[in-house]
Amino acid sequence: MTRLSTITISFLSPRSVARRVPFVRAPVLLVAAALLGALAGCGGGGGGNDATAHEQGVPKGQTATDEGEFLGGEATPPKPAPPLKLTDSLGEPVDIAQFKGKAVLLTFIYTHCPDVCPLIVSHLKTAQAELGPRAKDMQIVAVSTDPRGDTPKTVAAFLEEHGMTGKMDYLIGDRAELGRVWKDWNIVANPAKSGRDLVEHSALIYGIAADGDVTTLYPANFEPSQIVHDVPLLEQ
């Protein structure tokens, strides 16, 4: 199989970021798709964004390659997950460090997103179901990209609608609290220029290994089978 060369993130032009990424099936294209799909214009929002490549959600100091055992793009070298301490939609404090020993799938979404975010959650739900008993050592965490629209009430409705009540942690906060997390994780979260209360936001899914290192990256249109394959490896 032809291998995709290691990609240095700083060389990615922010103006080349795709608003929509066609479904990718060949593993060799996964990393490229992840980088091109790093910034999601939900609901067809557009207008471009002048953020740097790092601000599109790829961890600082890491590159992505497909040359390892994972079906997701590998974050090279693996590095400890940045700080993440927020309150979930039930009012309980959550610290990403508390999940050491588990595989963590982390994403950044918002509840009234009409397309990209429901796709991410739907695929995570499918992967979780397909893992069966093996999912007991996996934790799904979502962080809000919309401090105004994501409230305990809207999150509860979103989780119920997508069949994920009690199956994932959804972290919320005010703009200052979320802004600190976005900065630590190089996340873009801006109101879409098209209006309509939409948000343009970084849309990668991060695979965090049991040792707490960010190890894999997935685009918003990942296949559940990739997660099913990678989670047991992340749990090791």
N, C-alpha and C positions, 0 to 999 in steps of 0.2 A: 504493500500500500504506500502511495506517495505521502510523505510526511509534510506537515505544514511547519515552516521554520518558526522559531521563537519570534514573537512579536514584541517589540519594544513600545510600550504604551505611549511614550512621549512623542512618537512620530505620527500618531493618528491625528489627522486634521479634524478639528471640531466641526467644520462645515461639511464634512463628508458623512456625518452621522445620519443614518437612515431613520425615517419616521416609521417605516413598516419593514419588517424583515420576513421574507417568505419562509415557510416552514422548512427547516433544515433537517435532513435525514442522515447525510453522510457525516460520520464523526469527524472526518478530516476538516470539515468546514465549520465546526462548532465554535472554535475560538474566534474566527473572523466574524461570524454572526453575532457572537456575544459583544464584540467591540463595536460593530456597526449598530447594534440595537441597544447600546448602553443608555441612550436617552429616549424616553418614550413620550411622544406627543399624544396623550390620551384623547380619544374622541375626535381624532383627525386634526387636533390642534397643530399649528405649525408656526412658521415665522422665523425659525432658526434660533440658535443660542450661541453666544460667544464664549461659553465656558471652555476651559482647557480640557484636554482629554482626561486628565486625572480627576477633574471635577465631575466627570460623567460616571463615577462610581467604581473605577478600578483602583484597588488599594495602592497607596504610594509605595514606591520601591519594589514593585513586583511586575513581572512580565507574565504573559500567558502562552502556554504551549500545549499541544495535544500529544506530546511524545511519551506520556506515561501510561499508567494502568487505568486511569479514570476515563470515563466517557465525557465528563465535563472538561472544560478547559482547565488546565492546572495553573494555579497561581504560583509563580516561581520567583524566588524561593518562598516556601510557606512562611508566613509571619504571624505572630500573635494577633488575634482580633483586636481592633481598637476598642476603647472604652464604650460601653453602652449601658447606661442606667436610666430607666424611665419607669413610668407607672403603666400597668396594663389597663384595659378597658373596664376591669372590675375593681380598680383602685388598689391593686396589689403591686408592690415594688418588684421590679425585675432587673436583674443584673446579668448580662450575657455570661459572666464568669461562673455563675451558679450552674451552668449547664456543662461544665467540664466533665468529661467522661461519656458524653453523648455526642452524636453527630447533630449539628445544628444547621438548619436551612433558614437563612435570613434574607428577607426581601423588604423593599420599601414601596408602599402602595397607599391608596386612599379609597374610601368606601364608595364614593359616587363616581368613580372612574368607570366609563361605559364599556371599555374593551380590554385593554392590556392587563389591568389588575385582576379582573375576574378570570382571565385566561391563566394567569400565574397561579391563582388560588385553586382553580379547577384542576390544573395539572399536579399541583402539590397534593391535593386530595386524592387523585388517582394513584399517585406514587405511594402515598401512605397506605392506601387500601391494598395495593398490590404487594407491598412489603409484608403485610400481615403481622405475625408475632415479632418479626424483625424490626418493626417500627417502634417497639417499646423503648429503644435507646436512641430515638430520633426526636428532635424538638424543632417545631416550625415556629418561627418568630417573624412577625411583620411589624414594621415601624411606619407610622403615619408620615405622609408627605403633605398633609393638609391640616394644620393645627386648628383652623376655624371650622371645617366641615366634619372632622372626625371626632365625635363625642361618644361617651358611653352608650347612648341610645342608638346612634347610627352604626356604631361598630357591632352592637348586639344584633341589629337587624341584618347587617351584612354577613356576619358569621352564620346566622340562622339560614339566610337565603342560600348560602353556598355550602351548607351542610358541614360547617367547620366549628360549630359551637363546642367548646371543650377540647378541640383537637389542635388548636394553635393559640399562641399568645399574640395579641394585637396591642402594641404599645402606642400610647398617645401622650400629648403634652401641649404646652403653649409654644409659641414660636421660638422663644428664647431657649427652652428646654430641648425642643426638637432641633433647633438650629445648631446647637453644640454637637449633637449626634451627627447631623448631616455633614458638618465640617470635619469631624473625626473620620467619617467614612467616605469623604469626597463625594457627597451626594448633591446633585442638583435638584431643587424643588421650587419651581417658579410658576406663578399663574400663567396659563397659556395666553398667548396674544390674541387668540380667537375669542377669549372671554368665556361665557357660559359656565363660570366656576370650575373650569378644568385646570389641571395641573400638569405641566411638563416636568417629568422627574426621571432620575436614573432608575433603570428597570432590570438590573442584574439580580440574580439570586446567588448568594454566597454559600458555599459549602464549608462549614467550619468543623474541623476534625475534633476527635475526643480530647486531644491535647490542647485545644483552644486556638489552633492555627487556622487562618484563612487558607484553604487548600484548593478549592475548586470554584469555578465561576460558570454560571449558566445564563443564556439569554432568556428573555421573557417567553419566547416560543419553544423552550426546551421540550423534549419528549419525556414523559414520566419514566420510560424505561431507562433513561440515563440516570435518573435519581435512584431508581431501584437497584441498578448495578453499583452505583458509587457509595450509597449509604453504608453498606457493610464494611467497605474499605475505610470510610471516614470514622467508623466506630472503633476501629482497631487502635 
